Amino acid sequence: MSNLKNLTVIAVIAAIIGDAPLTNARAEEALQKPSVYVAGKGKYCKEISVRGYLDCFYASLEACQKHNNSTNHRCVANPNNGT
């Protein structure tokens, strides 16, 4: 019975150690993702000079570019719309 107990303990420890790299990878991935604040529900957004802020009030890429031509802001798809 003692051998079975030892084998169970070893199996549990191996499972915990085997899962550690996966947990570390998830933590590193979360740290690498930039947080973005999205204002509005339009399909396209202009990137504001404040890092991580998107102003999403445009129905089309052309409308965003036309409205922001003189300000030199970049227009991007709204990350919350999946476009």
N, C-alpha and C positions, 0 to 999 in steps of 0.2 A: 504494500500500500504506500510505503514511503517513496518508492521509485515513481509511482504514478503522481504523487503530490509534487515531487521535484520536477517531473516532466511538465506538469501543468504550469508551475511557476516559471519555468524556462520559456514555455510557449507564450505566456502572457508578456514577459519581458521582451521577447523577440518581436511580438506584435507591436508593442509600444515603440520600440526602437525603430522598427521598420516604417512606422507611420510618421516619425519625426521629420524626415526630409520633406514629406508632402505638406505637413503643417507649416514648416519654414518657408516653403515655396509659396504657399497661399499668403502668408504674412508679407513676404517681400513683394508679391504682386500687388497687394493692397496699398503698400507704401509707394509704389511706382506710379499708380494711377493718379493723375492730377484731379483734384476736385474742381468741378465746374459748376458755377451758379448760372442757371438758365432762367431768364426773365421772358415771359411771353410764351405763346403757343404757336407762333408762325413756323412755317417749314424751314425758313432760312434766317440766319442770325448774323449780326455784325459783331466782330470781336472788339470789345472795349479795351482801352489801354490798360485797365485794371486786369491783371492776369487772372484767368479763370472765370471771367464774366462774359456771358453771351446775351445780347439784346435781340430776342427772337420775335420780330413783329412783321416779317415779310413773307408774302405768299409765294414769291418766286425769287430765284437767284438774280434775275435781271433787275427786279425791283430793288433788291438790296444793293446791288452794285450801282445802280443809277442814283439812289438816294445817298450813298456814301462815297461817290466818286471823288468829291472834293476833300473829304476828310481822310482818305487813304486807309480806311479801315478794311480789314479782310472780311469777306462774307463766306460763311460756312453753313452746312446743313445742320439743322437742329438735332443734337444727339438724342433727344427724347422722342423724336418722331420715327427714327429708324430709316430716314431717307438717305 
